[in-house]
Amino acid sequence: MFQVDEARLAGPLTQPLGYMRRTREWYLGLGYDKPYEWAHNPDAPFTRPSKPLAEMTVALITTAAPYQPDKGPQGPGAPYNSAAKFYEVFSGPTDSDPDLRISHVGIDRKNADMADQGAWFPLKALRKVLASGRIGAIAPRFHGAPTNRSQRHTMEVDAPELLKRLREDGVDAAILVPNCPVCHQTCTLVARHLEENGIVTVVMGAAKDIVEFAGAPRFLFSDMPLGNAAGRPNDPDSQLRTLNLALDLLEHAPGPRTTLASPEEFRADHSWKLDYSNIHQQTPEQIKALMEEAEAARILARQIREDTLKKEG
C-alpha cells in the first residue's frame, strides 16, 4: 500500500468528502487523461409550495435499477455491473415494494449497505409519514432516472419525460435520491427542470460538492457512503428522521440553493472516507487490473446505451 496523507486526500475526515476531486484522481490514475466536466450552475430555480405539505402528493425518483435476473450479479456483494445499467426512464407502483439494486453504479462497495433498500430508497419511511398525516398522498408510481454522463440527454430527454410522468400522477413535490457521483448530478439537473415547471423538489444525497456545484434548489446532505443517502442502514428510525428533514426542506427552505446537513452519522469513525475510489491506496498490480476492468465496463455500457437509444429513435 502507498502511504496516505489523509489531510491532502480528504481534508479533516469530519468534513464532506470531495467526490469531484476523488473521481478525477481515480480516473487519471487509471489512464483516462480527460477529466469529466461536471455540470455547473451558480444559481437555481425555486418553486415555493402552493399548498400545505399535508395536502401534497409526493413522488420518489431514484437512480437505482430494477433487478434483472438475466444480467449477472446484482445487489449485496455484487461488483460493479455495467450490464445492469438502464438508459430510459422507468416507473413502478408504490403500493408494493420493488426489487431495486444499486450494483450498477459507482457506490462505495466497501462501506455502503447494498441490502437495506431503505438506506437509498425511502418508500417505507414515506409510508410512515403518510400514516402520520404529514403528507397528503404518495404518488401511485415511483420513477427511475437514468445515470447519464450526457448532461444534454438528461436535460433534453430524461428530465422532460420525468416531468410528464409526474404531471400524469398529479404530483406536487418530488424527492430525488441519487447513489453514484454522476447520479447526484443527474438528480440535480432533473430537480432543476421540475422546479422550473412548478414541482417542488428536494435532493437527498451524499455527494455535497457535486450537488451544490450543479445548483440544486433544495439539498439534504447526509454524510454517508455513496449508496446510503436516505439514512443509516438497518436503522429505520434514522431513515425516518432523515426523510422528515427532507420534508422540512420542502416546506421551509427560504430560497434556492438551500442545503441542510443531516446530523445522522454513518459511524463515529470517519476513516471510511479514505476508501472510496482512492487511487493512492492501490498497488501498481491492482491499478493494472482496475484499468482493464474499467475499460471493459466502459465498452459494455456504451454498447448498451447505443442499443437503447437506437430503439428510442
N, C-alpha and C positions, 0 to 999 in steps of 0.2 A: 504494500500500500504506500502511496505517496504521503508525505507529511501534509496535514491540512491546517491552514491558517483560518480558523473559524471567523475571526473578525473580517478578514478580506473577503471570504466567500459569502457570508450572510450578515455581517454586522453582528451586533448583540443578538443572541438567539431568541431573546424575548420579542424582537421586532419582526414584522411580517417578512417572509422570505421574498426576495426579488426574483420572480419567475421569469421575467423577460431576460434578465442577465443570466440566470442559471441555464435556461434553454439555449441562449446564444452560445455560451461557453461549451455546452454539451455538443451541439451540432458542429461547431467549429472543430472541436476535438475529434469528431467522427469524420471530418474531412469535407463537410459542406461549407464552402467558403463564402456563401452569400447569405448573410443573416436575414431572417424573416422580418419584414417590415410590419409592425403591429399597427392596427388602426388607432388613430389619434384624433380626438375631438376635445377642444378646450372648453366647449360648452355642452349643454344637453337640453333636449326638450323636456317639458314638465307639464303634466296634466293634474290638476287638483281634483280630488274626489268630488263627484257631483251629488253623492248621497252618502248616508252613514254606512260604515262597514257592515253593520248588521243587516243591511238591505242589499249588499253587493253579491253578485255571482263571481266566484273566484276560480281561476283556472291554473293548472300546473303545466309548465313547459320544462322538459328535461332533455339532456343530451345523451342519456343512457339508451342503450339499444335493446330492442326486443330479442329475447333468446331465440336463436336459430339452431336447432339441433344438428343440422347438416353442415354447419360452418366451423366445426372444430371446438377446442376448449374455450369455455366462456365462464365467467363467474369466479368464485373463490379459488385462489391458487392458480388461475389461468395466466399465461403470459400475454403480452400484447398480441392481439389477434386482428390484423387488418381485414381479414375476410369477413368479420362480423360488423364492419362499419356500415352505416346507411347514409344515403345521399339524397333522400327525398323525405319531406315532412311526412310523419305518420301520426295516427291518432288511435287512442284506445279508450274503452269505457272506464269510468271511475267508480262504478258500482261493484267492481270486483278488483282483486289485487293482481296487477300484471306481473309477468316474469321479465324483469328488465335486468340487463347486465352492464357492467362498466369495463369489461375486458378489452374493449376496442379502443380505449382512449389512453392518453399518456398520464395516467394517475400514479399516485405513489404506491406502487405494489408492495413495498416493504412495510408500510405503516397503515395505509388505508384499509378499512374493513370492507371487503367485497361481498360479504354475506348478508349484512344487515341493510336491507333496502331502505329502511327508514333514515339512514345516515346520509342518503343522497337523493331520495325520492319521498318527500314528506306527505304522502297521501293519508296514511293512518293518523298522523298528527292533525292534518286538515280536517279529518272526520271528527276528531275530538273537539276542535274549536267550533265546528258546525253544531255539534251536540250542545255546546255551551251557549250557543246563540250569538257568538261573536261575529260570525259571517252569516249572510243570508242564504247562500247556497254554494255547493261545489258544482262547477260546470260538468255537464254529462260526459265530457271527454277530456283527457289529458293529451298533450301533443309532444312529439319528438322533433327537436330542431337539429338538423344535420350539422356535424362539425366540419364546416368548410373552411379551408385555408383561403379560398377565394372570397375576399370581403365583398366583392361586387356581386357574386352569386348569392351570398347571404342577404344582401340588401335589396337586390332586384328580384329575386325569385323566392327564397325561403321566407323572408320576413313578410312579404305581402300575402303569401299563402297562409302563414300562421294567423295573420290579421283576419283574413277571410274566414278561417275556421272559428276563431274566437267570436267574430260577429255572428256567425250562424248559431252559436251557442248562447248568445245574449250575455257575453262576459263583460264585467265592469273592471276587473282587476286581474293581473296575471303575476304569478310567482315563477321566476325562472331560476333553475338550479343547474349550473354547469359542473363539469367534472375536470376535464383536462385544461391545459393553458389555452388552446385555441377555442375550446368550449366556452371559456369565460369571455373571450372576445365575441364569439357568435351570439351568446345570450345578451351581451351588452348592446350589440348592434340591433338585435331583434327588439329589445326593450325600448330603444330609442324610436324605432319605427312605430311601435304600438303607442307610445306616448304622443307621438306626432299626430296620431289618428284617434286620440281620445280615450285610450285604455290606460289605466293606472298600473304601474309595474314596480316590482322590486326584484333585484337580483340577489340571490343567496349564494355567496361564493367564498372561495378560499384564496384566490389569486388577486390580492388587493391592487397590485401595481397595474395589472392588465385591465381590470375593470375601470379603474379610475383614469387610466390613460385613454381608454376608448370613450369615456364620458357617459357613465350610467346615470339615469335620472335619480334612482334610489339604490343603495347598495348596503346589504347587511354582510359585513365581513366576519367570517368565522376562522380563527387561527387553527385550522385543522389540516391534515394532509389532503392533497387533491383527491377527490373522490368521496370525501366525507364532509360536505359543506352544509348539511342540514342538521348538524348536531352531533354530539359524541356518540359513536357507535355502541350498540347494545345498551343504550340508556334512553328509554322512551321519554323520561322526564326532561332530559337535556334537549331532545329533539322537539318536544312541545314548547319548551322555553324559547328555543331558537326560532321556531315558527311564529310564536307570539311577538317576538322582537321584529320579525319581518312585517307582520301585520301592523305593529306600531308605526313602522316607517310608512306603510301605505296610507295610514290615517294622518300622520302628524309631521311628515317631512316638511320643513319650512320652504324648500325650494329645490331647484335642480342640483345634481351632483352631491346629494346628501349621503354621507357614509356613516353608518353606525357600526361600531365594533362590538361584537358579542363578547360577554365576559366568560363564556364557556371555554374551557381548556381541554385539549386532547389528552394531555398528561402534564404533570408538573415539570418533567424533564423535557426541554425543548430541543434536545440533540437530534430528534427525528428530522429537523430541517436540513441537516447536513447530508441526508441520504438521497434526496430526490435529484435525479439526473446530474450527479456530481462527478464530472469527468476527472477531477483530481483524486478521487478515491478508486480509480480503475488502474489496473496494471496494463502495460503495453499489450499483453496477450488478450486481456479482456476487451480492450479497445478494439483490437482487430476483429474479434468475434462480434462485437456490437456493431461495427461498421457493416459487416456482411449481413447481419440480421436486419439492420435499419434499411439497407438498400433493397433487400428482398421484400420487406414490408411496404416500402415506398412504391415499388413497381406493381405489387399486387393491388394496393389501394388505388393507384392511378388507373389501373385497368377496370376495377370495379366501378369507379366514378365515371369513366368514359362510357362503359356499357350502360350505366344507369341513365346518363344524360342523353345517350342515343335513343333510349326508349322514350324519354320525355319529349324529344324532338319529333 
